[in-house]
Amino acid sequence: MRPDRLNPLFVSADSLKGVGPQLARPLERLGLTRVRDFAYHLPDRFVERRAVTDLDAASVGENIVVALTPVEYRASAGRGPFRVLAADAPGNICAITYFGRNTAWAKKQLPLGEKRWIAGRLDQFGQMLQIVHPDHVSEEGAAALGQLCEPVYSLSEGLTQGRVVALVQQALTGVPELPEWIEPGLFDRMQWPAWRGALELAHKGEHASARDRLAYDELLANSLALMLVKSANRARSGTPLSGDGNLRARVNLPFALTGAQTRSIGEIEGDLAQATPMLRLLQGDVGSGKTVVALEAMLIAVEAGAQAALLAPTEILARQHFETISRMAAGTGVEIALLTGRDKGKAREATLMGLHDGSIGIVVGTHAIFQDAVQYRNLALVVIDEQHRFGVGQRLMLAQKGKRTPHCLAMTATPIPRTLTLAQYGEMEVSKLDEMPPGRQPIDTRVVAVERLFDVVDAIGRHIAGGQQAYWVCPMVRELESEDLAAAEARFAELKARFGDTVVLVHGQLRPEAKDAAMERFASGEAKLLVATTVIEVGVDVPNATLMVIEQAERFGLAQLHQLRGRVGRGEGKSTCLLLRSDALSETARRRLALMRETQDGFRIAEEDLELRGGGELLGTRQSGDTAFRVASLEQIQKLLPLAHDDARLLIDRDGGLTGARGEAARLLLYLFEKDWGVQLLRGG
């Protein structure tokens, strides 16, 4: 139950004056649905202006506020601009210029002989100074001088800066005072403002300390919530799982385990043997052998008389895992089932019955494996693949499916820098696969200019004629008039005209049956060229596919390029990845493509990706799941997260957790950032 003192922050946006159904829609697109959202809708930047009385004291290109008196109207012929000549106090003339404006409106704004305060950028046209489309025109000097430092907010269609500024200011008046939740010694050392003051300052100007304090609050709430998950997990009762190795000895592996795989399996085996449910993240590069480690873990559960489930984010990936695991575990005698949302009728009923009576030891599937209708005899281990697509809340939901809390092994094929691992998975222990299995071939990565597109198509023809297969990845499904992006459907049509029915198309908007049929043709070798969007980023394993073409590669992030490149190099043949680039490249894009050519080390790529992206986005999509940071930038995460982690640890270990004065304040913090599942865990429900 949210504390009453926070209720003013969580009232609906339509409680603000001027917000009706029409305005609510563009506000909702920005995520501004409650008063709290406006308070945390921080400006992207500020326009700094200088007040001048004499235009001679200002520089061309400078943002200024100046008092001017209109003296003459000048209309241009045709569709030319309308100019209002106006004089400053010493008599210097400046043209206030409007393009496409109604002249009557301009004359009403700037009546001749009446002084007005003008805010805008001073430019020069020929020999005359001018301000084009002034930002503000005011009758009162005080109002104009209030625009010397003006916030600029992100907008959506239907909103103006003025409207958002007014709503934010209105929201801030309803923000209550809250007690301090930051550790006193740290608070004094950092010299941060109090919470309410920090919110107000962050909307008024470039107050770095206020921004840092608000970012720190968000990181502290996240760290504290994850630690509460960890603490609650330790207090839960799980099922100790100890296997005798009988099933694992019969696994059919085409290669010897790496040292990293052996180490990770040992760490997982140690966790599974405990009564405390395991919470472990298995982090590995593309092709590092995570599936083998997951199978070993699941077989330990089956050896111990329990069941295991593997959750994948997409049906393609679920089917791929099912086929790979079934192949490796063929000699074990363990019944393995696939369950997705598309399974119907008798086949689905048979799977549900097998899970209920325990005859199915391992199930692989999408979210369907955790629907209410799915009952397990003794589910003791859950493996979650592509963990970054599932939030903490979903992980907690999975814990409800077993008689006791199941052990949880999460996997990600996207190597994550240490700081971001702490931000996303602070409640988990981490195992890292930092070695590649023997036999994985290095991939020859080349950057090719788009002018050589026809040469690339010819190379595809020779590749297919040699009996091998290839991928062609485009950044979107269909072309948009406003975007010059390669489209999978258009490229598919062109390549099919050249190579016939050996070309298939896969993208997320296809019907599942069509997608499956295309993938089946490609996996079986009947189709030779797969044209796709990033839907094949994970879960596609065709060893005979040894050529990857990524069109407009500069449009993809480093992690995505690395994942896509990992679709080749899976067999014994030499593999090649061609990064087709456009003519105009930014410096960042050049560095990104150069790094892809230089290394296949996913952990290094992840660190470089962090540096190249700066504060732009977190892990590619401003992060899915529960771990998006609305306030904290990437730089602030790197700088402040270790402090927040230590502060949260002090609160739990030294300061009594959520009891006591600081604990009560921290409870407010969790509700403020909607991490109240941490509070619910502490209550045990």
VOGU-3710 file (C-alpha; in Angstrom, 3 decimals, decimal comma):
1> mrpdrlnplf> 0,000/0,000/0,000  1,560/3,278/-1,107  2,125/5,725/1,791  -0,451/8,543/1,829  2,167/11,291/1,683  3,118/10,145/-1,828  -0,449/10,245/-3,171  -0,158/13,839/-4,528  2,621/12,585/-6,830  0,578/9,718/-8,237
11> vsadslkgvg> -2,646/11,543/-9,095  -3,585/11,499/-12,764  -2,275/14,111/-15,196  -5,833/15,305/-15,830  -5,788/16,763/-12,310  -3,504/19,479/-13,708  -5,221/22,587/-15,021  -5,564/22,508/-18,795  -5,174/18,746/-19,278  -8,192/17,262/-21,018
21> pqlarplerl> -8,733/14,210/-23,251  -7,177/15,897/-26,293  -3,973/16,886/-24,497  -3,785/13,605/-22,567  -2,935/11,626/-25,708  0,338/13,390/-26,646  1,274/13,499/-22,954  0,743/9,743/-22,686  3,084/9,203/-25,637  5,802/10,845/-23,520
31> gltrvrdfay> 4,879/8,755/-20,480  3,404/11,783/-18,694  0,312/10,311/-17,074  0,791/11,343/-13,414  2,102/14,370/-11,519  5,249/12,425/-10,652  6,028/11,934/-14,330  6,031/15,688/-14,946  8,307/16,296/-11,966  10,814/13,798/-13,384
41> hlpdrfverr> 10,444/14,932/-17,011  13,779/16,723/-16,842  14,844/19,187/-19,554  17,022/17,924/-22,389  18,929/21,204/-22,351  18,626/24,904/-21,514  18,677/27,974/-23,728  20,896/30,543/-22,012  20,150/34,170/-22,946  21,844/37,430/-21,999
51> avtdldaasv> 19,918/40,608/-21,285  21,229/43,606/-23,261  20,041/47,190/-23,673  22,336/47,998/-26,612  22,473/45,703/-29,639  26,054/46,800/-30,232  26,953/44,973/-27,009  25,612/41,668/-28,373  27,304/39,218/-30,747  25,812/37,731/-33,896
61> genivvaltp> 24,663/34,203/-33,065  24,037/35,027/-29,391  20,724/34,352/-27,636  19,579/37,628/-26,080  16,702/39,423/-24,393  16,384/43,052/-25,492  13,768/45,832/-25,318  12,832/47,027/-28,839  10,301/49,545/-30,143  8,748/48,739/-33,557
71> veyrasagrg> 9,092/51,655/-35,993  8,182/50,256/-39,422  6,504/47,291/-41,150  8,049/45,905/-44,327  6,159/43,319/-46,381  7,998/41,402/-49,112  6,597/40,599/-52,515  5,109/37,143/-53,052  5,889/34,670/-50,288  8,839/36,598/-48,895
81> pfrvlaadap> 9,213/37,323/-45,178  7,394/39,998/-43,222  9,765/42,264/-41,260  9,154/44,572/-38,347  11,957/47,129/-37,985  12,483/47,958/-34,338  14,896/50,188/-32,424  16,751/49,561/-29,164  17,291/52,264/-26,540  20,318/53,865/-28,304
91> gnicaityfg> 18,502/53,742/-31,667  20,102/50,678/-33,307  17,722/49,037/-35,803  16,955/45,306/-35,821  14,514/43,450/-38,065  12,078/41,059/-36,390  11,511/38,605/-39,258  8,628/36,198/-39,793  8,278/33,608/-42,561  4,823/32,325/-43,498
101> rntawakkql> 3,145/34,136/-40,614  -0,103/36,060/-40,852  0,953/39,723/-41,029  -2,022/40,760/-38,898  -0,771/38,443/-36,153  2,742/39,948/-36,337  1,360/43,490/-36,192  -0,719/42,585/-33,139  2,373/41,159/-31,443  4,489/44,193/-32,319
111> plgekrwiag> 2,398/47,389/-32,590  4,297/50,432/-33,858  5,618/52,776/-31,193  5,046/50,368/-28,273  8,063/48,843/-26,528  8,264/45,055/-26,412  10,771/42,713/-24,850  12,125/40,276/-27,440  13,874/36,969/-26,659  15,654/35,214/-29,516
121> rldqfgqmlq> 18,833/34,583/-31,445  20,556/37,649/-32,937  21,560/37,071/-36,566  22,593/39,227/-39,511  20,989/39,559/-42,970  23,175/41,615/-45,277  24,037/44,734/-43,295  21,029/44,497/-40,993  20,723/42,743/-37,637  17,689/40,499/-37,338
131> ivhpdhvsee> 15,888/38,093/-35,011  13,988/35,435/-36,968  10,817/34,130/-35,315  11,591/35,352/-31,793  11,159/32,790/-29,036  9,170/35,201/-26,881  7,550/38,620/-27,241  6,471/40,219/-23,966  4,995/43,522/-22,850  6,651/43,200/-19,442
141> gaaalgqlce> 10,372/43,194/-18,864  10,060/40,935/-15,829  8,402/38,197/-17,889  11,102/38,422/-20,542  13,930/38,400/-18,031  12,425/35,213/-16,640  13,425/33,587/-19,954  17,176/34,145/-19,502  17,571/30,446/-18,763  14,804/28,485/-20,463
151> pvyslseglt> 14,356/24,700/-20,231  13,881/22,737/-23,447  11,882/19,525/-22,999  11,369/16,541/-25,268  7,966/16,783/-26,956  5,520/14,694/-28,940  3,173/15,831/-31,690  0,471/18,090/-30,269  2,627/19,622/-27,526  4,526/22,904/-27,341
161> qgrvvalvqq> 7,419/23,915/-25,112  5,260/26,534/-23,436  2,550/24,041/-22,553  5,002/21,501/-21,110  6,842/24,200/-19,128  3,542/25,350/-17,599  2,448/21,805/-16,699  5,824/20,950/-15,161  5,740/24,095/-13,013  2,188/23,311/-11,967
171> altgvpelpe> 3,192/19,758/-11,042  6,179/20,936/-9,007  3,930/23,051/-6,784  2,251/19,845/-5,614  5,479/18,005/-4,764  5,636/17,306/-1,002  8,679/17,506/1,248  10,078/14,031/1,978  12,545/12,824/4,610  16,142/12,118/3,567
181> wiepglfdrm> 16,968/8,545/2,560  20,635/9,036/1,601  23,227/7,971/4,197  24,055/11,171/6,166  27,832/10,980/5,753  27,536/10,543/1,983  24,903/13,283/1,737  27,174/15,771/3,522  30,234/14,744/1,519  28,509/15,119/-1,856
191> qwpawrgale> 26,871/18,434/-0,843  23,720/17,551/-2,714  20,476/19,518/-2,290  17,477/17,958/-0,546  15,142/15,938/-2,761  12,446/18,559/-3,372  15,005/21,301/-3,924  16,901/19,095/-6,369  13,744/18,588/-8,437  13,124/22,332/-8,634
201> lahkgehasa> 16,750/23,174/-9,462  16,931/20,513/-12,197  14,136/22,321/-14,073  15,709/25,771/-13,662  19,184/25,376/-15,107  22,313/23,299/-15,511  22,582/22,269/-11,855  24,847/19,218/-12,061  24,612/18,465/-8,330  20,799/18,448/-8,477
211> rdrlaydell> 20,813/16,133/-11,504  23,331/13,819/-9,840  21,265/13,667/-6,675  18,100/12,712/-8,591  20,021/10,112/-10,615  21,497/8,743/-7,389  18,002/8,367/-5,906  16,948/6,255/-8,884  20,073/4,083/-8,648  19,693/3,698/-4,885
221> anslalmlvk> 16,060/2,584/-5,294  17,139/0,024/-7,902  20,072/-1,281/-5,829  17,994/-1,496/-2,669  15,153/-3,344/-4,414  17,542/-5,881/-5,946  19,201/-6,462/-2,558  15,790/-7,009/-0,976  15,114/-9,633/-3,670  18,393/-11,287/-2,766
231> sanrarsgtp> 17,639/-11,170/0,962  14,118/-12,504/0,481  15,458/-15,285/-1,710  17,894/-16,346/1,016  14,994/-16,564/3,444  12,983/-18,794/1,111  13,000/-22,553/1,184  13,999/-24,260/-2,043  14,668/-27,857/-2,979  18,308/-28,997/-2,652
241> lsgdgnlrar> 19,236/-30,789/-5,885  22,099/-33,265/-5,979  22,496/-35,514/-8,982  24,497/-38,727/-9,266  25,882/-37,842/-12,716  24,184/-40,807/-14,373  22,288/-38,758/-16,978  25,034/-36,221/-17,553  27,469/-39,009/-18,397  25,244/-39,956/-21,349
251> vnlpfaltga> 25,050/-36,506/-22,926  26,257/-36,527/-26,520  28,684/-33,608/-26,867  30,537/-33,070/-30,162  33,355/-31,299/-28,293  35,108/-31,211/-24,936  33,907/-28,680/-22,362  36,003/-25,531/-21,976  37,507/-24,559/-18,645  34,933/-21,756/-18,351
261> qtrsigeieg> 32,053/-24,195/-18,939  33,432/-26,649/-16,378  33,900/-23,846/-13,836  30,383/-22,473/-14,406  28,798/-25,929/-14,132  30,629/-26,404/-10,834  29,324/-23,066/-9,507  25,777/-23,954/-10,547  26,036/-27,461/-9,066  27,151/-25,945/-5,758
271> dlaqatpmlr> 24,171/-23,549/-5,756  21,674/-26,273/-6,627  22,822/-28,398/-3,698  21,718/-25,674/-1,266  18,270/-25,252/0,278  18,445/-21,551/-0,607  17,101/-21,149/-4,159  19,808/-20,308/-6,685  19,756/-16,893/-8,384  22,619/-16,950/-10,883
281> llqgdvgsgk> 23,353/-15,187/-14,166  25,294/-17,101/-16,815  26,934/-14,523/-19,046  28,553/-15,729/-22,238  29,546/-14,507/-25,644  27,891/-15,688/-28,854  28,761/-19,359/-29,335  30,440/-19,785/-25,932  28,319/-22,826/-25,066  25,636/-21,562/-22,672
291> tvvaleamli> 23,101/-24,155/-23,872  25,387/-27,016/-22,816  25,771/-25,502/-19,349  21,995/-25,068/-19,107  21,416/-28,699/-20,125  23,883/-29,932/-17,496  22,047/-27,877/-14,848  18,644/-29,194/-15,936  19,893/-32,793/-15,902  21,075/-32,326/-12,310
301> aveagaqaal> 17,458/-31,438/-11,463  16,127/-34,500/-13,295  18,748/-36,765/-11,643  17,453/-35,449/-8,299  13,879/-36,485/-9,205  12,650/-32,990/-10,110  11,679/-31,098/-13,280  13,314/-28,196/-15,135  11,941/-25,564/-17,517  13,751/-23,394/-20,059
311> lapteilarq> 12,050/-20,085/-20,918  12,933/-18,351/-24,199  11,661/-14,925/-25,339  10,647/-15,975/-28,862  9,198/-19,057/-30,472  12,102/-19,296/-32,924  14,587/-19,398/-30,053  12,440/-21,880/-28,087  12,308/-24,286/-31,030  16,042/-23,923/-31,616
321> hfetisrmaa> 16,767/-24,749/-27,970  14,385/-27,696/-28,041  16,080/-29,212/-31,084  19,612/-28,615/-29,749  18,864/-29,992/-26,280  16,935/-32,980/-27,654  19,885/-33,828/-29,898  22,476/-33,602/-27,102  20,284/-35,435/-24,564  19,102/-38,159/-26,970
331> gtgveiallt> 21,005/-40,879/-25,114  19,779/-39,938/-21,629  16,226/-41,231/-21,929  14,872/-37,985/-20,438  11,568/-36,898/-21,976  11,865/-33,331/-23,267  8,833/-31,335/-24,440  8,243/-28,106/-26,346  5,358/-25,845/-25,294  4,468/-22,554/-26,995
341> grdkgkarea> 1,307/-20,490/-27,339  0,584/-22,072/-30,703  0,379/-25,625/-29,395  -3,259/-26,765/-29,415  -5,414/-29,846/-29,107  -4,217/-33,312/-28,179  -0,517/-32,482/-28,454  -0,894/-29,675/-25,906  -3,024/-31,844/-23,619  -0,406/-34,609/-23,701
351> tlmglhdgsi> 2,332/-32,122/-22,753  0,260/-30,682/-19,900  -0,442/-34,180/-18,606  3,225/-35,135/-18,780  4,247/-32,031/-16,814  1,542/-32,690/-14,229  2,411/-36,354/-13,667  6,167/-35,767/-13,878  6,873/-37,989/-16,893  8,271/-34,957/-18,747
361> givvgthaif> 11,554/-34,034/-17,107  12,443/-30,943/-19,137  10,135/-28,477/-20,907  11,295/-25,770/-23,304  9,041/-22,933/-24,383  7,887/-19,346/-24,334  5,756/-17,677/-21,652  3,194/-20,429/-22,312  5,098/-22,713/-19,922  4,032/-20,494/-17,007
371> qdavqyrnla> 0,361/-20,012/-17,788  -2,114/-20,863/-15,044  -3,233/-24,011/-16,865  0,297/-25,442/-16,758  0,844/-27,443/-13,576  4,113/-29,183/-12,656  4,621/-32,214/-10,461  7,885/-30,875/-9,059  9,392/-27,884/-10,868  12,700/-27,165/-9,152
381> lvvideqhrf> 14,798/-25,293/-11,755  13,924/-22,502/-14,182  16,399/-21,450/-16,881  15,670/-18,066/-18,502  17,406/-17,388/-21,802  18,054/-13,896/-23,149  17,551/-12,648/-19,605  17,685/-8,954/-20,580  14,226/-9,334/-22,118  12,680/-10,270/-18,774
391> gvgqrlmlaq> 12,415/-7,946/-15,804  12,729/-8,607/-12,089  8,941/-8,700/-11,767  8,745/-11,566/-14,255  11,501/-13,437/-12,439  9,480/-13,147/-9,238  6,389/-14,461/-11,045  8,284/-17,603/-12,056  9,079/-18,278/-8,410  5,404/-19,052/-7,776
401> kgkrtphcla> 5,265/-22,137/-10,023  7,058/-24,704/-7,903  5,935/-26,346/-4,662  8,930/-24,551/-3,238  10,747/-21,637/-4,824  12,562/-23,007/-7,899  16,246/-22,403/-8,488  16,760/-19,804/-11,226  19,538/-19,726/-13,827  19,393/-16,700/-16,122
411> mtatpiprtl> 21,437/-16,547/-19,321  22,428/-13,700/-21,586  24,376/-13,848/-24,838  25,094/-10,112/-24,628  28,279/-9,566/-22,629  27,546/-6,715/-20,228  30,082/-4,348/-18,620  30,435/-4,868/-14,875  28,668/-1,641/-13,859  25,623/-2,429/-15,964
421> tlaqygemev> 25,571/-6,025/-14,727  25,285/-4,576/-11,221  22,447/-2,301/-12,371  20,493/-5,087/-14,059  21,309/-8,155/-12,019  22,370/-6,900/-8,610  20,384/-9,674/-6,932  22,264/-12,423/-8,797  25,573/-14,214/-8,583  27,415/-14,192/-11,918
431> skldemppgr> 29,165/-16,939/-13,884  31,056/-15,943/-17,000  31,879/-18,004/-20,084  34,950/-16,197/-21,365  36,379/-19,015/-23,521  35,154/-20,279/-26,879  34,636/-24,022/-27,467  37,214/-25,722/-29,704  36,295/-25,781/-33,361  34,645/-22,360/-33,473
441> qpidtrvvav> 36,040/-20,682/-36,581  37,172/-17,044/-36,645  34,901/-14,912/-38,822  36,446/-12,771/-41,550  34,684/-9,406/-41,091  34,859/-6,813/-43,865  33,333/-3,355/-44,328  32,014/-2,836/-47,873  30,675/0,393/-49,419  27,077/0,261/-50,632
451> erlfdvvdai> 28,315/1,142/-54,158  29,580/-2,433/-54,358  26,119/-3,887/-53,728  26,054/-5,671/-57,102  29,474/-7,230/-56,373  28,088/-8,518/-53,078  25,078/-10,038/-54,841  27,430/-11,734/-57,321  29,443/-13,086/-54,378  26,221/-14,477/-52,872
461> grhiaggqqa> 25,610/-16,279/-56,192  29,067/-17,893/-56,131  28,610/-18,814/-52,465  25,280/-20,535/-53,110  26,643/-22,274/-56,203  29,386/-23,720/-53,976  26,742/-25,464/-51,855  26,762/-23,089/-48,884  24,103/-20,866/-47,364  23,945/-17,178/-46,432
471> ywvcpmvrel> 22,031/-14,574/-44,449  21,076/-11,084/-45,632  19,932/-8,788/-42,792  18,068/-5,494/-43,299  17,272/-2,880/-40,632  13,491/-2,809/-41,180  10,588/-4,652/-42,804  9,170/-2,057/-45,198  10,518/1,226/-46,475  9,131/4,465/-45,098
481> esedlaaaea> 8,997/7,581/-47,238  10,738/9,546/-44,492  13,505/7,003/-43,983  16,250/5,885/-46,354  16,527/2,439/-44,806  16,934/-0,876/-46,540  13,737/-2,909/-46,328  13,674/-6,686/-45,978  10,641/-7,140/-48,230  12,091/-5,047/-51,072
491> rfaelkarfg> 15,499/-6,727/-50,828  13,829/-10,155/-50,712  11,933/-9,377/-53,938  15,147/-8,322/-55,707  17,166/-11,329/-54,519  14,354/-13,755/-55,286  14,187/-12,361/-58,838  17,903/-13,213/-59,142  18,094/-16,539/-57,286  14,528/-17,874/-57,420
501> dtvvlvhgql> 12,873/-20,025/-54,755  16,150/-20,681/-52,955  15,538/-17,330/-51,160  13,230/-17,136/-48,106  12,075/-14,202/-45,957  11,672/-13,991/-42,164  10,577/-10,984/-40,114  8,549/-10,348/-36,989  5,363/-9,341/-38,818  4,991/-12,652/-40,671
511> rpeakdaame> 2,403/-15,162/-39,512  4,054/-17,762/-37,247  3,317/-20,571/-39,709  4,982/-18,680/-42,577  7,969/-17,832/-40,408  8,375/-21,439/-39,288  8,077/-22,746/-42,833  10,786/-20,358/-44,062  13,092/-21,228/-41,163  12,527/-24,936/-41,719
521> rfasgeakll> 13,441/-24,648/-45,407  16,614/-22,766/-44,499  17,608/-25,052/-41,616  17,114/-28,149/-43,784  19,271/-26,669/-46,548  16,475/-26,522/-49,098  16,634/-22,699/-49,077  20,082/-21,186/-49,597  19,585/-17,501/-48,712  17,646/-16,165/-45,720
531> vattvievgv> 16,625/-12,493/-45,933  15,609/-11,227/-42,506  15,388/-8,419/-39,982  17,003/-8,715/-36,550  14,470/-11,409/-35,652  17,369/-13,810/-36,322  19,625/-11,981/-33,854  19,388/-14,951/-31,499  18,401/-18,572/-31,764  19,317/-19,474/-35,343
541> dvpnatlmvi> 21,967/-22,179/-35,680  22,690/-23,390/-39,229  26,324/-24,597/-39,487  26,243/-24,580/-43,310  25,440/-20,834/-43,336  28,875/-19,235/-43,598  28,159/-15,807/-45,095  26,401/-12,919/-43,347  25,535/-9,666/-45,132  24,318/-6,820/-42,899
551> eqaerfglaq> 22,908/-3,965/-44,943  23,322/-0,393/-43,641  25,407/-1,802/-40,818  26,020/1,673/-39,394  22,371/1,724/-38,287  22,919/-1,146/-35,849  24,465/-1,016/-32,396  27,693/-2,865/-31,675  26,001/-5,506/-29,540  23,441/-6,161/-32,276
561> lhqlrgrvgr> 26,120/-6,423/-34,972  28,054/-8,847/-32,777  24,953/-10,984/-32,194  24,109/-11,065/-35,894  27,665/-11,953/-36,866  27,452/-14,830/-34,394  24,904/-16,568/-36,640  27,838/-17,678/-38,845  31,082/-19,387/-37,859  29,178/-22,311/-36,356
571> gegkstclll> 30,459/-25,041/-38,642  33,836/-26,251/-39,851  33,967/-23,990/-42,928  35,456/-20,507/-43,087  32,845/-17,804/-42,456  32,595/-14,216/-43,637  30,573/-11,226/-42,424  30,115/-8,293/-44,841  29,085/-4,988/-43,251  27,496/-2,937/-46,031
581> rsdalsetar> 27,870/0,741/-45,154  26,294/3,895/-46,568  28,266/6,827/-47,986  27,877/9,278/-45,108  29,209/7,904/-41,825  29,522/9,670/-38,503  32,784/9,335/-36,609  31,058/7,068/-34,089  29,771/4,814/-36,888  33,282/4,576/-38,373
591> rrlalmretq> 34,740/3,564/-35,005  31,962/1,040/-34,479  32,522/-0,683/-37,830  36,302/-0,568/-37,396  35,969/-2,328/-34,038  33,783/-5,041/-35,558  36,481/-5,654/-38,166  39,173/-5,731/-35,497  37,783/-8,087/-32,823  35,309/-10,872/-32,071
601> dgfriaeedl> 35,670/-10,529/-28,293  32,132/-9,767/-27,119  33,280/-8,569/-23,703  35,611/-6,009/-25,272  32,872/-4,989/-27,713  30,487/-4,428/-24,797  32,954/-2,118/-23,034  33,667/-0,186/-26,234  29,940/0,046/-26,949  29,475/1,682/-23,573
611> elrgggellg> 32,136/4,264/-24,381  30,910/4,964/-27,919  27,293/5,419/-26,953  27,940/7,814/-24,090  24,658/8,740/-22,448  22,524/7,938/-25,446  20,951/4,668/-24,428  21,412/1,762/-22,113  22,160/-1,638/-23,621  20,670/-0,834/-26,976
621> trqsgdtafr> 17,019/-0,104/-26,234  17,059/2,069/-23,166  16,525/-1,332/-21,713  13,543/-3,525/-21,436  12,362/-5,305/-18,322  12,300/-3,456/-15,006  15,739/-1,889/-15,298  15,202/1,198/-17,448  16,601/4,346/-15,870  14,570/7,405/-16,685
631> vasleqiqkl> 16,698/9,887/-14,764  20,226/8,444/-14,626  22,407/8,798/-17,713  25,003/6,204/-18,628  27,764/8,438/-17,262  25,885/8,854/-13,984  25,319/5,098/-13,764  29,048/4,484/-14,094  29,910/7,209/-11,592  27,175/6,801/-8,977
641> lplahddarl> 26,031/3,174/-9,052  28,934/1,855/-6,918  28,071/4,500/-4,284  24,376/3,563/-4,423  25,215/-0,133/-4,129  27,334/0,483/-1,023  24,677/2,774/0,471  21,975/0,136/-0,022  24,227/-2,464/1,582  24,777/-0,179/4,606
651> lidrdggltg> 21,037/0,352/4,958  20,334/-3,381/5,016  23,345/-4,617/7,002  23,927/-1,736/9,442  20,862/0,486/9,573  18,115/-2,088/10,017  16,755/-2,255/6,498  13,350/-0,610/6,062  12,833/-0,049/9,791  13,903/3,056/11,685
661> argeaarlll> 13,875/6,656/10,449  16,125/6,150/7,434  14,437/2,867/6,613  11,024/4,552/6,539  12,453/7,174/4,186  13,930/4,430/2,007  10,519/2,774/1,880  9,146/6,019/0,417  11,976/5,954/-2,127  11,021/2,457/-3,288
671> ylfekdwgvq> 7,398/3,489/-3,787  8,471/6,723/-5,479  10,397/4,771/-8,142  7,793/1,993/-8,225  10,144/-0,624/-6,851  7,554/-1,442/-4,190  7,837/-5,152/-5,032  10,927/-4,864/-2,807  8,667/-3,803/0,074  6,208/-6,604/-0,711
681> llrgg> 9,050/-9,146/-0,600  10,058/-7,921/2,833  6,496/-8,428/4,011  6,505/-11,898/2,501  3,701/-11,259/0,032
//
